[in-house]
C-alpha cells in the first residue's frame, strides 16, 4: 500500500509539473494597446504609439494591440500568439477585426496574429513580409520602437483598405 501511495504521489506531481509546462508563459491582462513587459520602449514612444492605435480604432473600428514579452518559452511564438489573441478578445464581435503584434525579445521571435475579418487583407505571407521589411532591419540596429512603429503603420494601412462596418 505504501508503494502504491508513493507511486500515486509521484504521478500526481508529474502531472502538476507537466501542466505547468503546458500552460506556458502567463498572458498579461490587456490594459493598454501597447504592453511592454521588457521595458524596451521609452514611455514617450509607447504613448505615441498608443495614441495612434487609439485614433485608428476610433476611426476604423478595428483593434490593433502590441505585446512585448521577454520570452514565450516553452511555447512557440505561434502558440503563445493564439493564446494571447484569444485572451485579449481583440476585434469586434461578429466582425473579428482584431490584430495583435507580438515581440518575444529574448527569443528573437515576432508574430502578427489577425482575426478572421482581417485575414483577406493580412494573410500570413503579408504578415511575414511586414516583419521582414519593417521590423527585422530596425531590430538588428537595436531600434525596437522604430521597427514596431513602422510595422504598425504598415499594418494600419493594410487594415484601412478593408471595408469594415462603422465603428
N, C-alpha and C positions, 0 to 999 in steps of 0.2 A: 504493500500500500504506500509506503514512504517513497519508493522509487517512482511509482505512478504519479504521486503528487509533485515530486521534483521534476519529472518529465513534463507534466502539465504546466507547471510554473515556467519552465524554460520555454516551452512552446508559446505561452501567452506573452512572455517578454519578447520573444522573437517577432510575434505578430505586431506588438506595440511598436517595436523598432522599425519594422517593415512599413507600417502605416505612417510613421514619422517621415521616413524617406519618401514614400509615395506621395505624401501631402505636399512636398516641395517647399519652396520659399513662400512665406506668407505674402498675400496680396494686401498692400496698404489700402486703407479706406480712400475713396475718391473725395477729396476735399477741395480740389482746385483742378483747373485744366492742365496745369503743369505741376508734376510731382517729381522732385529731385531728391532721392534718398542718398545720393552720393556727395552732395554738397558741391557739385561741379559748376552749376550755373550761378553766375553773380545775381544777387537779388534784383537789380535793375533789368537785366536781360530776361529773367524769369517773369517779372512784372510786365515787361513789354510784350513778350510772347503771350502771356495770359490775356492781356488786353486785346491783342489781335484775334485770338481764338474766341474770346467772348463776343467781340463785334461780329465776327463771321457767323457765329451761332445765332445771334440776334437777327442778322440779315438773311441768312440762308436756311437756318433751322437745323442743319447738320451739326453734330457734336464731334469735335476733334480734341483729343487729350494726348499728353505726352507723359511718359513714365520712365524715369531713370532709376535703375537699381544697380547695386554693386554686382550682383550675380543672380542667376536663376538656377544654378546647380542645386540638386542633381537633375533637374528637368532640362529639356531642350527649350530653346527660346520660343519655339512654336507652341509647345505645350503650355508654357507659362503665359504666353500672349493670349491664348484662348481662354485660360482660367481668369486672367485679369480682365479681358474684354467682357466676359460673362458676369464677373463680379461687379464691374463698374456699370453695367447695363447702359452702355453708350448708345445713342441714337434714339429716335422717337419710336414709340410703339407703333407697329404696323408699317413704318417707313424703313426702319432698320438702317438709318443713315449715320451710324457712328463710325469713328476711326480712331485707332489707338496706335501711337508710335512708341515703341519700347526700345530703350537702350540698356543693355546689360554691360556696363562699362568694363568691369574686370574680365568678363568673358569675351569681350570684343565681339559682341553679337548685337544685331539690330533686327527688329521685326516691325512690319506695318500690318496691323490686323484691321480688316474692314468689315462692316456689316453687309448683309446681303443686298441692301439697297444701293450700295456703292461699288459692288463687285464689277459692274459693267465699266465704270469709269476708272477703277483702280484694280485691275486683275493682278495676280501675283507677279507677272512679268514686268508690269509697270511699276509696282511697288519696289521690286528689285532694282530697276533702273534708277528710281529716285534715290535709293540707298547708295548705289554705286556712284552716281553722278553728283549728288548734292551733299551726302554725308561723309562718305569714306575719305574724299580728299581733305576736307576740313578737319575730320577727326585725326587723320595722320599728322596734321600740323598742330594738334593739341587744341584746336578751336571747336570744342563740342557745341558751344552756344551757336556759333556760325553755321555749323552743319545742321543743327536742329531747326534753326530759323529758316535756312534756305529750303530744307526738305518740307517743312510745314507750309511754307509759302507755295511751293510747287504742288503739294497735296491739296491745298485750299483752291488753287486754280483749277485742278482736275475736278474737284467736287463741285465747284462753281458752275462748271459746264453741264452738270447733271440736272435735268428737270425734276425738281422736288416740290412737294406741297409747301405752301406758305408756312413760315414759322408760327 
